Amino acid sequence: MERLQKVIAQAGICSRRKAEELILDGKVKVNGEICDVLGTKVSKQDIIEVNGNMISKEEKVYYIMNKPKGCLCTSSDDKGRKTVLDYMPKNERIFSVGRLDYDTSGVLLLTNDGEFCNHMIHPRYHLEKTYVVNLQGILSEDDIKQLRKGLKTKTEKYQPAKVFVLQKDLTRNRTQFELTISEGKNHQVKNMMLALGHEVRRLHRVKFAFLDVKDLRAGEYRRLKPYEIKQLNRLAMEGENK
C-alpha cells in the first residue's frame, strides 16, 4: 500500500505537491469515488483516475544511457530525426530525466517514474551534473571566478559551479575543462559560455551524480542497479535539506 499522491506522482502525471492539490480539489477518483483526503493508502488493485483519466501502474524501470550526438531527448520528431527512444526497448513507455541537446552526448537517465524524475532534475535537490566542455576561446581566470561565484546575466542567475581546466591550447585558441552544475536550465552550459563570450564546440556529460558511462559505448544503455537508485534518491533527499 502506498499514499495516493505518491502513486500519482510516480505515474508521471505531475509532482507530488501538485498531486496533493488535485486530491484536495476533488479531481481524483479511487475505484469510481472522489477521494479528497491526503494520505489515503491505495493498492495495485485500486483503479485511480485523475481528471477523468485512468493512470497506468506499470512496473517502474530505470536506465542509464550513453547518449550519442545527433539524437533528441523526445518521444518523436516531426522532422524524422532520431530520438533516444530509438535506442531503447520498444515495449516500455519511458522518458528522459531532463534533456541533453541534439548535439550533446553522455550520461542520460531514462525512466517511467515521474516522481524519481522530478527528484533528479529539480534544482532544490542539488544533484550535480559534470560536463567536459570543449570551448572555442580561452577561459580566463576572471571567467572561472564568475562561474565559481555564480554567473549573473541580464536574464538569468546561475548557482555557483565547479570548474577544473583540463587543457588550454593558445595556438588554436581553445579550452577544454570540466564544469559541474546542480541546475538543469534550458541550454544552460551553452548559455553560460555565451554570456562569457565563448562558443561551445563540443559538450559531453561525463557524470550524473556518481554515475558515469565509461562502460557503455555511444547508444548503449543498461538498467540501473537497485543500490544505484537508492543512492540517487538518498542524495536528492540530502540535497533538499541543504
ABEGO torsion letter per residue (X at the ends): XBBAAAAAAAAGABBAAAAAAAAAAGABBBGGBBBABBGBBBBAABBBBBGGBBBBBBBBBBBBBBBBBGBBBBABBAAGBBBAAAABBAABBBBBBEBBBAABBEBBBBBABAAAAAAAABAAAGBBBBBBBBBBEBBBAAAAAAAAAGBBBAABBBBBBBBBBABBBAAAGBBBBBBBBABABBGAAAAAAAAAGBBBABBBBABBEABBAAABBBGBBBBBBAAAAAAAAAAAAAAAAX
